[in-house]
Amino acid sequence: MAFDLTNRASWRHSIVAKIFVVCFVCIHVPLITLLLNFGTGSGTDATSIGLVVLGATLVGTIACLATMWWLTLPLRNLARVISRYRAGGAFAEEQLNKHGDDEIAVVTRAVCGMVSEISSLAERIDGQPGLDPLTGLLNGSAAYGVQLARLPFPPGGGFDVMVAVFELEAGEALGNGIRRDVTDLALVAIGDLVRRHFLPRQIAARMSGTTFVLLFSGDTPAAVLACCEAIRKGVADLEVGPLAAGSLRVTFGLAPRYANEPMADLLHKADMALFRAKDINRTGLEMLKA
């Protein structure tokens, strides 16, 4: 295949071509020196020839190593800057040589551009909770990151924060094998139900699979139970694809906050309450306080 002018220009600036030329010249330095020695007749005895070849070999080797070290210096600098950046340091772009048309310069400019885009994206989403794409609720990571210390807590004891964890079940329909698209539609519908009955509260999340969590702050126990019951009835009335009304149901586990417990501990307590509720009532229609 014929090379056009662009390809010829790129080969002239290619680091591969430079390395090839350096290696070719340095390898042939002893031969060139030997030919010059014979041509000038400066020394024809074995000792002189051996010294000339040895000296030329050393010079060629040193020149090759020094040139290769110089050619690969931008690549080593790039590797060092990336390593420091991945370790948590700043990306020292000013220490990189982004000029030139060889492969190392092209990669360096591409890496700098990608790091700049990643940094810009991170600044844009900093402080914003992650959302679950199906339900539109928070995801599990965002739920675990909730700072309960910022929520109101009654000074006289009792609890003012309650976590409710509920799990979606499909009863006998699970044994018949639910298609993935039907499951996705059910999750979307549950997300709509949660927003309808849980608002104006803000912290509702899909933890994983078919498990959801609700955080109540400043609600009375009666209001919490009423909200959970409304969601339970709404799920029981859902008709999703081949699933008739009554095929879907949810089980709730509740965990009140009695002390300065972190979110992870409250979620664990609510999970334990959920497991006990499922053991006590196989229909999954009851709620159990922790």
C-alpha positions in Angstrom: 0.0 0.0 0.0 1.4 3.4 -1.0 2.1 6.0 1.6 0.7 9.5 1.1 2.4 12.7 2.2 0.7 12.7 5.5 1.9 9.2 6.3 5.5 10.1 5.2 5.4 13.2 7.5 4.1 11.1 10.4 6.8 8.5 9.9 9.5 11.3 10.0 8.1 12.4 13.4 7.4 8.9 14.7 9.3 7.8 17.8 9.5 4.4 16.3 11.4 5.8 13.3 13.8 7.7 15.6 14.5 4.6 17.6 15.2 2.6 14.4 17.6 5.2 13.1 19.5 5.5 16.4 19.8 1.7 16.7 20.9 1.3 13.1 23.5 4.0 13.4 24.9 2.9 16.7 25.0 -0.8 15.7 27.0 0.1 12.6 29.5 2.5 14.3 32.1 -0.3 14.8 31.8 -1.3 11.1 32.0 2.4 9.9 35.0 3.0 12.2 36.7 -0.2 10.9 36.2 0.8 7.3 37.6 4.3 8.0 40.5 2.7 9.7 41.3 0.5 6.7 40.7 3.4 4.3 43.1 5.7 6.0 45.6 3.0 6.7 46.2 4.4 10.2 46.5 0.9 11.7 46.4 -2.6 10.2 47.8 -4.8 12.9 45.5 -6.9 15.0 45.9 -5.0 18.2 45.1 -1.7 16.6 42.1 -3.1 14.8 40.8 -4.7 18.0 41.2 -1.5 20.0 39.4 0.5 17.2 36.5 -2.0 17.1 36.3 -2.1 20.9 36.3 1.7 21.2 33.8 2.1 18.5 31.5 -0.5 20.1 31.7 1.3 23.5 31.0 4.7 21.9 28.0 3.3 19.9 26.6 1.5 23.0 26.9 4.7 25.1 25.4 6.8 22.4 22.5 4.4 21.9 21.7 4.2 25.6 21.9 8.0 26.1 19.7 8.7 23.1 17.1 6.1 24.1 17.0 7.6 27.6 16.5 11.0 26.1 13.8 9.9 23.7 11.8 8.0 26.3 12.1 10.7 29.0 8.6 12.2 28.2 7.1 8.8 28.5 8.7 8.3 32.0 7.5 11.7 33.1 4.0 10.9 32.0 4.0 7.6 33.9 5.3 9.3 37.0 2.6 12.1 36.9 -0.1 9.5 36.3 1.1 7.4 39.2 1.1 10.4 41.6 -2.4 11.4 40.3 -3.8 7.9 40.9 -2.3 8.0 44.4 -4.4 11.0 45.2 -2.0 13.8 44.3 -2.5 16.6 41.8 -2.1 16.1 38.1 1.1 18.0 37.3 0.4 18.8 33.7 3.1 21.5 33.7 5.8 18.9 34.1 4.8 17.2 30.8 6.0 17.9 27.3 2.9 18.1 25.1 4.6 19.5 22.1 5.6 17.4 19.1 4.0 15.0 16.7 5.4 11.7 17.8 3.4 8.9 19.6 4.4 10.0 23.1 3.4 13.6 22.5 0.0 12.4 21.1 -0.6 10.2 24.1 0.4 12.9 26.5 -2.0 15.4 25.0 -4.8 12.8 25.0 -4.2 11.9 28.7 -4.1 15.6 29.7 -7.4 16.1 27.9 -9.1 13.1 29.5 -7.9 14.1 33.0 -9.2 17.6 32.4 -12.6 16.3 31.3 -12.8 13.9 34.3 -11.9 16.7 36.7 -14.5 19.0 35.2 -17.2 16.2 35.4 -16.2 15.5 39.1 -16.6 19.2 40.0 -20.0 19.3 38.2 -21.4 16.3 40.2 -19.6 17.0 43.5 -22.1 17.0 46.3 -25.0 15.6 44.1 -26.4 12.3 45.1 -26.3 9.4 42.7 -29.6 8.3 41.2 -30.9 4.9 40.3 -31.7 4.9 36.6 -34.8 2.7 36.8 -36.6 4.1 39.8 -35.3 7.7 39.9 -34.6 7.3 43.6 -31.2 7.5 45.2 -28.8 4.6 44.8 -27.3 2.6 47.7 -24.1 4.6 47.9 -26.0 7.8 48.3 -28.2 6.3 51.0 -25.1 5.1 53.0 -23.7 8.6 52.7 -26.6 10.3 54.5 -25.3 12.4 57.4 -27.7 11.6 60.2 -26.0 14.1 62.5 -27.5 16.9 60.4 -31.0 15.6 61.0 -33.1 16.7 64.0 -32.7 14.6 67.1 -34.9 15.2 70.2 -32.8 16.2 73.3 -35.2 14.5 75.7 -34.6 10.9 74.4 -37.0 8.9 72.2 -36.5 8.8 68.5 -37.0 11.3 65.7 -35.5 9.3 62.8 -36.7 6.0 61.5 -35.4 3.9 58.6 -37.8 1.6 56.8 -36.4 -1.2 54.5 -38.8 -3.0 52.3 -38.3 -5.8 49.8 -40.3 -6.6 46.7 -41.6 -10.1 46.2 -43.7 -11.7 43.5 -44.9 -14.8 45.2 -45.7 -17.7 42.9 -44.9 -15.6 39.8 -41.2 -15.9 40.8 -41.4 -19.6 40.3 -42.8 -19.1 36.8 -39.8 -17.0 35.8 -40.4 -13.3 35.4 -38.8 -11.7 32.3 -36.2 -9.0 32.9 -38.3 -6.3 31.2 -41.3 -7.1 33.5 -39.0 -6.7 36.5 -37.8 -3.4 35.3 -41.3 -2.2 34.7 -42.2 -3.2 38.3 -39.2 -1.3 39.7 -40.2 1.8 37.7 -43.8 1.6 39.0 -42.6 1.2 42.6 -40.4 4.2 42.2 -43.4 6.2 41.2 -45.4 4.8 44.1 -42.7 5.8 46.6 -42.5 9.4 45.2 -46.3 9.7 45.4 -46.7 8.5 49.0 -43.3 9.5 50.4 -43.1 13.2 49.3 -42.2 15.8 50.5 -39.6 13.6 52.2 -36.4 13.5 50.2 -34.4 10.4 51.2 -35.7 7.3 49.5 -33.3 4.9 47.7 -33.1 1.6 45.9 -30.4 -0.3 47.7 -29.9 -3.2 45.4 -32.1 -5.6 43.3 -35.6 -5.3 44.7 -34.7 -3.8 48.1 -35.6 -0.2 49.0 -35.0 2.1 51.9 -37.0 5.1 53.2 -35.7 7.6 55.8 -38.3 9.3 58.0 -37.2 12.4 59.9 -39.6 14.3 62.2 -42.5 12.0 61.5 -44.7 10.4 64.1 -44.8 6.6 64.3 -48.4 6.7 63.0 -47.3 8.8 60.0 -44.5 6.3 59.2 -46.9 3.3 59.4 -49.5 5.1 57.3 -46.9 5.9 54.6 -45.6 2.3 54.5 -49.2 0.9 54.5 -50.0 3.2 51.5 -47.0 1.9 49.6 -47.8 -1.7 50.5 -51.4 -1.3 49.2 -50.2 0.5 46.1 -47.8 -2.4 45.3 -50.5 -5.0 45.9 -52.7 -3.2 43.3 -50.1 -3.0 40.6 -50.6 -4.7 37.3 -47.3 -5.1 35.4 -47.2 -7.0 32.2 -48.4 -10.5 32.8 -48.5 -10.0 36.5 -52.1 -9.4 37.7 -53.0 -7.3 40.7 -52.0 -9.0 43.9 -49.0 -10.8 42.4 -46.5 -8.2 43.8 -46.1 -7.6 47.5 -43.6 -6.0 49.9 -42.3 -6.7 53.4 -41.2 -3.9 55.7 -38.6 -3.8 58.5 -38.5 -0.6 60.6 -35.6 0.6 62.8 -36.0 3.7 65.0 -32.9 5.7 66.0 -32.5 5.9 69.7 -29.0 7.3 69.9 -26.3 8.8 67.6 -26.2 5.8 65.4 -24.7 6.0 61.9 -26.8 5.2 58.8 -25.0 1.9 58.3 -26.1 0.7 61.7 -29.7 1.8 61.2 -29.8 0.0 57.8 -28.5 -3.2 59.5 -31.2 -3.0 62.2 -33.9 -2.5 59.6 -32.6 -5.5 57.6 -32.8 -7.7 60.7 -36.4 -6.5 61.3 -37.2 -7.3 57.7 -35.8 -10.8 58.0 -37.9 -11.3 61.2 -41.0 -10.0 59.5 -40.6 -12.5 56.7 -40.1 -15.3 59.1 -43.1 -14.4 61.2 -45.5 -13.7 58.3 -44.8 -15.5 55.1 -47.4 -13.4 53.2 -45.1 -10.4 53.5 -47.9 -8.0 54.2 -47.0 -7.1 57.8 -44.4 -4.7 59.2 -42.3 -5.4 62.2 -40.5 -2.8 64.4 -36.9 -3.4 65.4 
